[in-house]
Amino acid sequence: MIADVASGLRRAIATGWPTAALERSTLSGALGWALNLALPPTCGGCGIEGQLFCAACRPALESRLEQPGGVPIGLLAEIPRPLLQLEWCSPFVGPVRAAIHALKYAGERRLAEPLGSALATRWRHAGAGGDVLVPVPIHADRARERGYDQAVLLAEVAARDFGLPCAQLLERHRPTQRQFDLDRTARAGNVAGAFRLAPGAQGDRPLDGRWVVLVDDVVTTGSTLVACATTLLEAGALGVSALTVARER
């Protein structure tokens, strides 16, 4: 693990990553190594000790990884505008649901590794393009309570595996209710206007001519993704696609 952290640091320096990104990457690797020594990993799907996703649960995570791309969301078989493409790795059931809940609510950050790698595999197989991965942010208050933003962790792993940059270009500038607690008709209004460019992304128009791939853990109606995409397109993005670990029907 120490060798892996050092190797990752050398690659980051060679590719010109910002210092902050280097610090996050190195610290994350070191913390993961220490955590694995102190607390052996358990399967996010069933809880058995030994792996973050055991052989019995992994097929649930990989159930859609090899399917053709372009499968749209919604009962009417339409991708919610203005998204160009929407892909996901698995239905939001069983071991995948348990793993996402453990990542979000039980502090099991290590699950970002298998889930983020699955995102990269799905996009490599089914994605039509993309220049930069952008995580769908939670509100700052919730991030402070949780200690991290799970979408950021997922996007960083996927970006590393896929070889694309990851940029935190959005912020959720007002609190919103959990989409899970709302019916389909209320979800769009809950997140409308809730996202804006992060302060560090507002000056030099970093999105001009770039194809953004939004990254999140779960999608249902797509309202949150649509709200994010609208903000990014208004800021100059060429197009916006979306990629999630799971889809809730």
C-alpha positions, 0 to 999 in steps of 0.5 A: 500500500505504501508503494501504491501511495508513492507511485500515485504521488509520482504520477500526480506530479508528472501530470501536473496535478494541483498541490491540493489534489496531491495532498488529498490523494496522498492523505487518502491513500495513507489513511486507507492503508492505516484503516485497513491495518486497524480494521479489516474491510468487510463487504458492503453488500453482506458484511462478510469480512475480507473484501469491500465487495465479496465474490457473492455480492459483486455480480449485483454491482456488475449487472449492467457493466457490459450492457450497451450504452444509451439506455435512457431513464424514465417510464417513457424511455426518455433521457431528462433534458438537457442531459445528453446521456445517462448511465448507471451500473446497477439497480438500487437494490440488494448489495448495491443499495446496502453498500451505498447506504454504508458509504453515505451514512455509516462512514465507510469511505473505503467503499468509494473504491469499488463503487468508483471503479465500477463507474469508470468501467461502465463509462468506458464501455458505454459512455459516448465521450466526456472531458471532465468528471464533476461530482454532484455536491451535497450541501456544505452543512451536510458535508461537515456533518458527514465528514466528506461528500460521497459523490466527490469520493466516487468521482475521484476514484472514477477519474483516476481509473478512467484517466479523466480530470475530476473537478469540483465545479459545483456547489449546492448553495441552499439546503434541500430536502432529501429527494428520497423523502419526496414524491416524483412531482416534488423533486424537481422543485426541491432542487431547482436553482439549488446549484451554482458554480463553486467560487473557484470556478467562476472567474476563468470560465473553465467549462467553455467547450468542455463536455462534462460528465456528472457523477452521483451515487443514485438517480431516480427521476433525474431532477438533481442531475438536470438542475446541475446540468442547467447550471453547467450549460449556462456556464459554457459547457459544451454538453453534459452527461451523467453517470451514477452507481445505481438507479432507483426505479 
